[in-house]
């Protein structure tokens, strides 16, 4: 999901004479929380943890939100925080899974397609909560021949990644107060 905005951001960052290496100068706080969150999401998909998957997903999102909140002053982080919060809300209220409106993809709903949504995703049902925050926005990705479904939160995440990379590529460090300083 974040590959296309990341690649576009890289191109725009280069056109603005930025450097990808400048991203290492982003003054990220408590990065380990992000990695723990990622590990929890991977664990939720593992077969032995199947019974704990909803709780692990909710916990991972709480840690991710904490990590993003600690870094909210960085470029793009408010968008990343809001997108994650919106996705966390709909996932938390739907049993730890993101509801997906598969019927919008215009694909036959056979076993193979349904297998694709297992784990973090679940087909939308009559009792789905916060449908407007679920994966209901069909978009065709450039260079790919199929449609994918996105949530409003996903769109905020894409915007946040784009801003973070473009502006981060133009950074060269921090000032004495720990604020990011831009070259352009």
C-alpha positions as CSV (number, residue, x, y, z in Angstrom):
1,X,0.0,0.0,0.0
2,X,2.8,2.4,0.8
3,X,5.1,1.4,-2.0
4,X,3.6,3.7,-4.6
5,X,3.5,6.9,-2.5
6,X,7.0,6.0,-1.3
7,X,8.4,5.8,-4.8
8,X,6.6,9.0,-5.9
9,X,8.0,10.7,-2.8
10,X,11.5,9.5,-3.7
11,X,11.2,11.0,-7.2
12,X,9.8,14.3,-5.9
13,X,12.5,14.4,-3.3
14,X,15.2,13.9,-5.9
15,X,13.7,16.6,-8.1
16,X,13.9,18.9,-5.1
17,X,17.6,18.0,-4.8
18,X,17.0,16.0,-1.6
19,X,19.1,12.9,-0.6
20,X,17.6,9.6,0.6
21,X,20.4,9.4,3.2
22,X,19.0,12.4,5.0
23,X,16.2,10.2,6.2
24,X,18.6,8.7,8.8
25,X,18.8,12.2,10.4
26,X,15.1,12.2,11.2
27,X,15.0,12.6,15.0
28,X,12.7,9.6,15.6
29,X,11.8,8.9,19.2
30,X,11.4,5.4,20.6
31,X,11.7,3.6,17.3
32,X,11.6,0.2,19.1
33,X,7.8,0.7,19.7
34,X,7.3,0.6,15.9
35,X,9.2,-2.6,15.6
36,X,7.4,-4.2,18.5
37,X,4.1,-3.2,16.9
38,X,5.2,-4.8,13.6
39,X,6.3,-8.0,15.4
40,X,2.9,-8.2,17.1
41,X,1.1,-7.9,13.8
42,X,3.3,-10.7,12.4
43,X,2.6,-12.8,15.4
44,X,-1.2,-12.2,14.9
45,X,-0.9,-13.8,11.5
46,X,1.0,-16.9,12.8
47,X,-1.1,-20.1,13.0
48,X,-0.3,-20.9,16.7
49,X,-1.4,-17.4,17.7
50,X,-4.7,-17.5,15.8
51,X,-6.8,-17.3,19.0
52,X,-5.0,-14.2,20.2
53,X,-5.0,-12.4,16.8
54,X,-7.6,-9.8,17.6
55,X,-5.9,-8.8,20.9
56,X,-2.5,-8.8,19.3
57,X,-3.7,-6.5,16.5
58,X,-5.3,-4.0,18.9
59,X,-2.2,-4.0,21.1
60,X,0.0,-3.5,18.0
61,X,-2.1,-0.5,16.9
62,X,-1.9,1.0,20.4
63,X,1.9,0.8,20.4
64,X,2.0,2.2,16.9
65,X,-0.2,5.1,17.9
66,X,2.1,5.8,20.9
67,X,5.2,5.7,18.6
68,X,3.6,8.1,16.1
69,X,2.4,10.4,18.9
70,X,5.9,10.6,20.3
71,X,7.1,11.7,16.8
72,X,4.1,13.9,15.9
73,X,6.3,17.0,15.2
74,X,8.0,15.4,12.3
75,X,6.8,16.1,8.7
76,X,3.9,13.8,7.7
77,X,3.5,12.3,11.2
78,X,0.1,14.0,11.9
79,X,-1.2,12.3,8.7
80,X,0.4,9.0,9.7
81,X,-1.1,9.3,13.2
82,X,-4.6,10.1,11.9
83,X,-4.6,7.3,9.3
84,X,-3.4,4.8,11.9
85,X,-6.0,6.0,14.4
86,X,-8.8,5.7,11.9
87,X,-7.7,2.2,10.9
88,X,-7.2,1.2,14.6
89,X,-10.8,2.3,15.3
90,X,-12.4,0.2,12.7
91,X,-10.2,-2.8,13.4
92,X,-10.8,-2.6,17.1
93,X,-14.6,-2.4,16.7
94,X,-14.6,-5.3,14.2
95,X,-12.9,-8.1,16.2
96,X,-9.3,-7.1,15.4
97,X,-9.7,-7.3,11.6
98,X,-10.2,-4.7,8.9
99,X,-13.5,-5.2,7.1
100,X,-13.1,-5.4,3.3
101,X,-16.0,-4.8,0.8
102,X,-14.9,-7.6,-1.6
103,X,-18.0,-7.1,-3.7
104,X,-16.5,-3.7,-4.9
105,X,-13.6,-5.5,-6.6
106,X,-15.9,-7.2,-9.1
107,X,-14.2,-10.6,-8.5
108,X,-15.8,-14.0,-8.1
109,X,-15.8,-14.6,-4.3
110,X,-14.2,-18.0,-4.4
111,X,-12.0,-19.6,-1.8
112,X,-8.8,-18.2,-3.2
113,X,-10.0,-14.6,-3.0
114,X,-11.4,-15.1,0.5
115,X,-8.0,-16.6,1.6
116,X,-6.4,-13.3,0.6
117,X,-8.3,-11.4,3.3
118,X,-7.6,-13.8,6.2
119,X,-5.6,-12.5,9.2
120,X,-5.6,-8.8,9.3
121,X,-8.7,-8.5,7.0
122,X,-12.2,-10.0,7.0
123,X,-15.0,-9.8,4.4
124,X,-17.5,-7.1,5.3
125,X,-20.6,-8.5,7.0
126,X,-24.1,-7.2,8.0
127,X,-22.8,-6.5,11.5
128,X,-19.7,-4.5,10.4
129,X,-19.2,-1.4,12.4
130,X,-17.9,1.9,11.0
131,X,-18.3,0.8,7.4
132,X,-17.2,4.2,6.2
133,X,-13.7,3.6,7.7
134,X,-13.3,0.1,6.3
135,X,-11.6,-0.9,3.0
136,X,-14.3,0.4,0.7
137,X,-12.4,2.8,-1.7
138,X,-11.5,1.0,-4.9
139,X,-8.4,2.4,-6.6
140,X,-6.4,1.1,-9.5
141,X,-2.7,1.4,-8.8
142,X,-0.4,2.7,-11.5
143,X,1.7,0.0,-13.1
144,X,-0.5,-2.7,-11.7
145,X,-3.4,-4.3,-13.5
146,X,-5.8,-4.8,-10.6
147,X,-7.9,-2.7,-8.2
148,X,-7.3,-2.7,-4.5
149,X,-9.5,-1.5,-1.8
150,X,-8.4,1.2,0.6
151,X,-9.7,2.9,3.7
152,X,-9.8,6.6,4.5
153,X,-7.1,5.8,7.0
154,X,-5.0,4.3,4.2
155,X,-5.2,7.5,2.2
156,X,-4.0,9.5,5.2
157,X,-1.2,7.0,5.7
158,X,-0.1,7.4,2.0
159,X,-0.1,11.2,2.3
160,X,1.9,11.0,5.5
161,X,4.5,8.7,4.0
162,X,4.8,10.9,0.9
163,X,5.3,14.1,3.1
164,X,7.7,12.3,5.4
165,X,10.0,11.1,2.6
166,X,9.9,14.3,0.5
167,X,10.6,16.6,3.4
168,X,12.9,14.1,5.1
169,X,15.1,13.9,2.0
170,X,15.6,17.7,2.3
171,X,16.7,17.5,5.9
172,X,20.2,17.5,7.1
173,X,20.0,17.3,10.8
174,X,18.6,19.0,13.9
175,X,19.0,22.4,15.5
176,X,20.0,22.8,19.2
177,X,16.4,22.3,20.3
178,X,16.2,19.0,18.5
179,X,13.9,20.3,15.7
180,X,14.5,19.0,12.2
181,X,16.3,21.5,9.9
182,X,15.7,21.6,6.1
183,X,18.1,22.4,3.4
184,X,15.4,23.8,1.1
